């Protein structure tokens, strides 16, 4: 009986300690309920949701968003969820969309890829085919930094590099430009300034698509021919070994998730055996395109190289860049902490050296939209911000078109 009383008291204590924004739930519609649920859930489940935000101010923002969603407007709902997620200042905390939101939004008739510091048009509808292969340098006379300043309250990030990545996630959403006040009407499209690889600039007014036409474009649009790109540009493999002549070998690690039908461990052991049996001057780990996944998957390779390094005389390089994120950054931290003579080459990472992560998800009760959040803080000696390269080599779209991997060429020369 006494044990049961103790358990009841413990349960009561836990229940009473749960945060709940004081809102009268009886008069809320479905969207308002979901916003309230998301805010409360993040307050309770995130490792430290408001680590960079005043709690009282956050509560005011959440309450005002609930009030603004008095009608079931999917666009208002979408940006309200983005606003709540952005309070986290955590690049892992994000809100998804559902079919109602997708169909309500307007979309650019362009496929945009991030290459280094640039947003490159890599696909388009037939009407805008001539834009393929050009960099976007302006939107209605504003540059990328202007866009980030105007839309900052909808961007969830923890460092300047990932701030660009957070903007990138919204770059084809037409309603984003209207929401931040860059355009007043979606019907008038948006003026896009672009630059060719040779530096020639032009302006085009681009008109938005509804979702059905946008979905058809994604499936049947015209896309950039990447056959001229260097061999080291990532293919669909999650990981692969690339021989770079007699003197260098590279392990390209494109994803820290599990590739169906293929296991990482045999590939790692094969790579380590080749390093052990060879006479390589340079051993390279490529993390430039790895956006994360399972944390420990590269540990056996790093530890194996550490052992071999005591016997073999080779230079170790790790390639990093703006897409290096989450688990890939943790692996880069391990390389840095265990391999003192490692040299980072490339650009600053998208993920921070110390960061909130350990991602979990929950679904909003009515819309069923999935929200990701961090339940752990990865502390790498208190070091904040991106991992900076020892040798900065910018990845440029112009070089890719010419088949050049400039960071790798620097190592090999």
N, C-alpha and C positions, 0 to 999 in steps of 0.2 A: 504493500500500500504506500509506504514511504517513498519507494522508488518511483511509483507511478506519479506521485505528487511532484517529485523533483523533475520528472520528464515534462509534466504539464507546465511547470514554472519556466523551464528552459524554453519550451515551445512559445510560451507567452512572451518571454523576453526577446526571442528572435523575431517574433511577429511584430512586436511593438517597435523594434528597431528598424523595421523596413520603412524606407522613405516612401511618401505618397504626397504628390502635389495636391493641395487642398482645393478641389474643384467639385462643384455639385454635378455628379454624374447623371442625375435623373433626366436632365433636359438635353443631353448631348446626342448629336447624330453619330453615324458610324465613323466618319472621318475624324470627328473631334475625339471620339473614344480612342481611336488608334493613335492619335498624336499624344494624348494623355498617357496611354499605355507605353508608348515608345519612350517618353521622357522618364516616367517612373521606372521602367525596366532598365534603362541605361544608368539611372542614379543608383539602382540596387545591384546591378550585375557587372557593370564596367569596373575595372580595377580602380580608376580614379577619374570619373567622367568629367568633372569640372576642375581638373587640375590647373587649368589656365583661364578660368572664367569665374567671376563672382557669382555665388549661388543665388543671392537675391535677384541679381540682374537676369540670370538664366531663368528663374521662376517667372519673372515678369515677361520675358520673351515667350516662354512656353504658353503662358496664359493668354497672351495677345494672339498667338498663332491659333490657339483653340477657338478664340472668339472670331477670328477672321474666317474660320472654316464653318461658318453657320450654314452655308449651302454646300451641297455635295459637288463642288467644283474640283475635278481631278487635277487641274493645273495648279490651283492654289494648294491643294493637298500635297502634290509632288514637291513643291518648293518649301512647304512647311516641314516636310520630313528631311529635306536637304539641310534646312536651317537648324533643326534639332541636332542632326549628326555633326554639323560643323562646330557646335558648341564644344565638342570633345577635343578639338585641336589634336586629333589622332587620325592618321591616315588609314588605319584599319577599321575605323568606325564609319560605316556607310549604310545608306538606305537604298534598297532596290526599287523596282517598279513592277506594276502588274499590267495586264492587258488593257485595262481601262485607261490608265495613264498613257501608255504607249500610243494608243489610238487618239487620245486627245491632243498630244503634243504634235508640233510641226517640226520637220527635220530638214537639214541641209541635204541637197542631192549630191553629196560628196562623201567619199571615204577618206578620212584623214589619219595619217600615221605620224607617230613621234619619232624623229630621227635626231639624236643628240639634243640640241636646243631648239630644233625647228619642228613646225607642224607642216607636214608635206601632204599634198593631195595625191593619193595613190589610187583613187577610183572616182568615177563620176557617171552621171547619166549621159546619154548621147549629146544632149544639148550643151553640156559643159565639158566635153571630152578634151578640149584644148587646154583645160586647166590641169590635167593629169601631169604629174612630174614637177609641179611648181610649189614653192613654199608660200604659205599664207603669212603675210607681213603686216596686214592691216584689216581692220573691220570698221567700216564707217569712219575712217580717219583715226581710229584708235589703234595702238599697238598692244601686244600681249600683256605688258605690265599694266596698261590702263584697264584692260579687261579684268585682270585679277583684282585690282583695287576696287573696281565697280562691283564685282560679284563676290567679294571676299566672304561675305556672311553665308554663302552657300558652298564654300570650299572647305573640305575637311582634310587637314594636312598637319605635319609636325616639323617640316623644314622647308626652306625656299625651293629646293629641287622638287619636292613632292607637291608643293603648291602649284607648280606648273602642271604636274600630272593630274591634280584634282581639277584644274581648269580643263584639261584635255578631255576628261570624262564627259564634259558638258558641251564641248565645242561644236557638235553637230546638232544640238538641240536648239531649234529656232526660238522657242519661248524663253530661253535663257537670255537672249539678247534683248527681248522686250522687257523681261522682268527687271533687268539691271538698268533700263532706261536708255539703251543704246539706239533702239528703234522704237517708233511709236505704234507701228502697225505691221503685223506679219504679212499682210497682203502686198506690201511694197518691197518685200525681200530685204536683202542686206548687201551693201557695197563691199566687195572683197577685193583687197589689193594683194596681188601675188607677184612672186619673183621667179624667173627662170634660173636654171643652173648657171647661165652665163651672166646673170645679174640684171636682165631686162625686166622692168616692172610694168604692170598694167592693172586696170581696175575693171571689174565686172560686177554687174548687179545680178545676184543669184537669188532665185525664188524658192521658197520652201515647199516641201512635199507633205501631204498627209501620210499617215503611217502605212496604208495599203500600198501606195506608190513607192514609198521608201523601202518597204520590205521587198517589193519586186526589184527595186534597184540593187539592193544588197545581194540578191540571188542572181540577177541577170545583167548587172551593170558592166561597164568597161573598166578594166583594171590595169595598173602599171605592169609592164613586162619587167620582171626582176632577173631575167636570165643572165644579165651582164653583171649582177652583183657578185662580190667575191665569194669564194667557196666557204669562207668562214662565217658568212651571214647565216643566221640560224635557219635550218630546215625544220621539218616537223618533228625531228628527234628530240626527246627530252634531254638526252646526253649522248655524247659520241667522242671518240678519240680521233684526232686529226694529226697525221704525220706531216711535218713541215720541213721536208728535206732530211738530211742525215743528222743535222745538229739540233733539231728542236721537235718537240712533241707537245700537243695541247689536248687537255681534257675540257671539252665545251659542255657546260652544265646549264642547260636552258630552262629547266623546271625542277623544283624540289618536290614535285608530286610524283605519284607512281604511274609509270607508263604501262598501259595494258599490254600484257603478253611479254613484257621485258623487265628484267630485274637489274637494278643498279649495281649490286654487289659484284656479280661476275665481271661487269665492265670495269669496275674500279680495280679489282684484282688483276685483270688483264693489263690495265694501264700501268699499275705499279710494277708488274713483272717486266714490262717492256722498258720502263725507266731503269729498273734494277739491272737488266741485262744489256742495256744500250750504253752509248757513250754520248749522251746529249749534253750540249752546252746550255740549252735553255729548256726548262719545263714550265709550261704555261697552264694556268687555270682560268677559264673564261666564264665570268659571272655577269657579263654585260646585259644579257637578255633574260636573266633569271628573276622572276617576280615573286618567288617564294613558294611555300608549301610546307613540307615536313622538315623540321629543324635538323635532326641528326644525320640526314642521309649522306652528307659529304664527310663526316667525321673520320670514317675509315680511310678515305683517300688522304686527308690532311695528316692524320697520324702516321700513315704508311710512308708518305713523302718525308715526314720528319725523321723517321728511322733511316730511310735510304740516304738522306742528305748527309748523315754522319759518315757514310761510306763513299758516296759518289760526289764528284765536284761539278755541280751544275748551278746555274742561276735560276731562281724561282720568281716568276712574275704572275700577278693576278690582274686580269682585265676587269674593270668595273665601269659603270656608267649610270645614267639617270633611271634606267629600268631595273637596276639592281635593288631589290626590295625585300623586306621581311626576312624570311629564313635565309635568303641569299646573303643578306647583310650580316646575319649572325654567323654564317659560315666564313664570311670575309673577316669578321672579328677574330674568329678562331685562328685563321691563317696568320693574322697580324700578331696575335698573342703567342702563338706557338712557333712561328717561323720568322725569327728576327731579321733575317736577311731578305725576306720577301719584298718585292717592289710592286706597288700598285701603279697600274698604268691605265689612263683613260680619263674619265670625267667623274665628278662627285656622284655618289650614290643617291638614288631616290629615297631609300630608307635611311633612318637615323641610326647611328651606332648604338645608342641607348634609346629604346622606344617601347611604347605600349603595343602589345601583340598577344599571341596565344589566342587566336580568333575563335569565337563561338558565335552562334546565331540564334535568333528567335524570330517568330513570325507574328505580325500584327493580327489581332483577333478577327477583324472584319475584312480588311483588304487582302489578308494573307501575304502581304509584302514582307520579304525577308530583310532583317536588319543584322549586320555584322557588328561585333564589338570586341574590345580587348579585355581579357580577364587576367592579364599578367603584365608585368613590367620587366623588360630585359635590360639589365643594367650592365653596361660594359665600362666598368671603372669610372662611371659618372660622366663619360664622354657624350656630349650631345651633338646634334647636327649630323650631316652626312659624313661618310668616310671620304676624305679627300685623297686624290691620287698623289703619289710621289712624283709622277711625271704626267703632266696634263697634256692629253692629246684629244682634241675635239673630234667627235664623230660628225662628219659632214655628208649630207645627201649627195653632193656633187662627187665626192670620192667614191661612194657606193656605185653610182652610175658608171664610173670608170673602172669598176672592179677592184678598187683599192680598199684595203683594210689598214688604215693609216697607223692605228695603235699597234697592230701586230707587225707592220713593216718596221716601225721604230725598234721593236724588240729584236727583230731578225737581222737588221742591217749591221 
